[in-house]
Amino acid sequence: MGLLDRLRGRPDMTGDRWLVVGLGNPPGEYGGTRHNIGQDVVRDLGERLGGSFTAHKAKAQVSDTYDRPGGTPMTLALPHGYMNNSGGPVQALLAFYKLDHDRLVVAHDDLDLDVGRLRLKRGGGTAGHKGLKDIATRTGGQDFYRVRMGIGRPPGRQPGRDYVLKPFPAAEREEMALASARAGDAILDLVAEGLEAAQNRHHST
């Protein structure tokens, strides 16, 4: 089934729901920056599935949908506030939907991958990523799924903090738009077919 056929469904509080979270800072201040690529991935996926994001009491924007018609229910979420405080909204959403780490996917930027490179994993360290660290601290562990979006290393001696808060240059914007679409594909494959199948399909690029 093509991605355009994966339509938005009716929200369902039962079954094997997945929570898919995109990390970033407030888009009004930081939209288009490297640090917001995780948020961009999840927002783009919501648009492709025909959904709309609405405010949730967990201090996040959410879109309840399915990975495909009649398939697995998903909640796409964009936490409010700043990256470093992502854990509170994620903890509240897990509690609201009665989910654990085995149904949590977090999309985020990754300095250790080349620009546009995509990798999927479950668990492991946070590599200094404060958004991941806050989620791990607030939710009681690190064994959730990650969609790692490569943004490359800062040039020269530029501090990492300054680098991640800058917009993508024009030369990289098209590449990152394509990478965001691939990441959406990978999330759908992870939900539908499992981690190994999704890795085998998407780690070749």
Disulfide bonds with the S-S distance in Angstrom:
none
